Amino acid sequence: EPEVTQTPSHQVTQMGQEVILRCVPISNHLYFYWYRQILGQKVEFLVSFYNNEISEKSEIFDDQFSVERPDGSNFTLKIRSTKLEDSAMYFCAGSRTRLAVEETQYFGPGTRLLVL
Amino acid sequence: QKEVEQNSGPLSVPEGAIASLNCTYSDRGSQSFFWYRQYSGKSPELIMSIYSNGDKEDGRFTAQLNKASQYVSLLIRDSQPSDSATYLCAVIGGSYIPTFGRGTSLIVHP
């Protein structure tokens, strides 16, 4: 069964550094999402992406964040200048269609980001 | 602000018992409702989805939805120690973006 994959599984970085988190969605998925989950807290939506454009973004997704699909398979989340509070688990997800009735999304295993 | 509320628990039940997990939501326009299971350090795994009022059963799991009361629940029958995890409720409204609750920690003890 196809799965969403994410790399790296763990990333440690210094505050102020740029990080790029990578995701390979399931091949027939067209909608892509990034979420984050700070330790002990709820899963929070960051951004959704369709047809090479951002379709929705949350208040968390400020100018420090960007997403792109550089080569038609990878889907990346870039954090330009990391802060301590960016330390979290970052999940990529995908779905075949928009998350309307009867559609579900599939999560990748996550990247644990630690900013020191 | 759309809210999804869950009792954080932990909910402790003996092996073989029924575990009942509850979730309330604030957005009356919500259309899709999901229960995910999340083991510590892992990603959410879809357990059940429900879209219309009433019950939906899948194996040992039953989801119940009451839109008038803005309430969705998950029943786990014959609970097993392997069911011990955090259960996340997620709700989708007109924006097609899920809002998650903080999750309920379930402990099934032998």
Interface residues (C-beta under 8 A of the other chain):
Chain A: Q41 K42 V43 E44 F45 S48 E56 S58 M89 F91 R98 L99 A100 V101 E102 E103 T104 Q105 Y106 F107 G108 P109 G110 R112
Chain B: Q31 S32 F34 G41 K42 S43 P44 E45 L46 S49 Y51 L88 A90 I92 S95 Y96 I97 P98 T99 F100 G101 R102 G103
